[in-house]
């Protein structure tokens, strides 16, 4: 009878392993694995992406201003000598009188002398045109450089204003979701996670190119963007080799786009609330992604009921369902651009 009962329990799925916590993996508790409503996640995505795009545009504009300023300095240096050369031609013509065709004809005593004077006339004219054209080209270049610098400065102010707007947008979204009840400052770390990652490929203008979910995800049967796969590989190369799960189907967030990964803090996978060495591992991993955010193309990081935003740093983010996975107390969530 005892063996029959055990068999029935096993078949009906009622037997559970003693001592093994029944913890749900990220995404299995109805929150899409990012600890917030679809609306909140979308607002944070848009605000962070807009902030980073404006930041990159600011960097490009600043570089353009620097290049134009250097060009203007170069043109200013060229303008003086060319102005002097032009003035010399003008003064010479004033002193000797401009040699025109009629004067050359009247002063020529022979046909050969006429041809010599005509040739001299052409030489002088060519010299004058060349000096004048060089002067005008330098002045035009100088003016264009000044206009370009003014435009770059205006663009910089525009991008600074946009960055401020996106920062407020993200913080207001968190406040509206009552997510700022806890501490916003990061937990002190042991200095770990500061390894320098290899930078993700960028476009010729320095921006991060748009990417689709085109690479095989080594952690699931799904796909990842090349940039997300690069971040995953860089983290593993830096020693963060515990369980990871990236692609999954859900209604919001970056996971279904191949732009997010969940890194377990415990060696055994997504367990209970991380403590001790597991908590330290999560701290170091979160810091690694933050310290390399620009190089890797990080959008935001979630860890231990807090979210790191590129515009605002750490903010409280306790929008889960009270379990370790939705509260992000057992894994570090990474979202990529």
Secondary structure, DSSP 8 states (H G I E B T S, - for coil): -HHHHHHHHHHHT----TT------TTSSSSTTTTS-HHHHHHHHHHHHHHHHHHHHHHHHHHHHHHHHHHHHHHHHHHHHHHHHHHHHHHHHHHH----HHHHHHH-SSHHHHHHHHHHHHHHHHHHHHHHHHHHHHHHHHHHHHHHHHHHHHHHHHHHHHHHHHHHHHHHHHHHTT--SS--S-----S-S----------TTS------S-EE-TTSSSEE-HHHHHHHHHHHHTT--S-EE-----SSSSGGGT-EEEEESBTTBS-SS--THHHHHHHHHHHHHHHTHHHHTEEEEEETTEEEETTTEEEE---S-SSTTTTTSSEEEEEE-
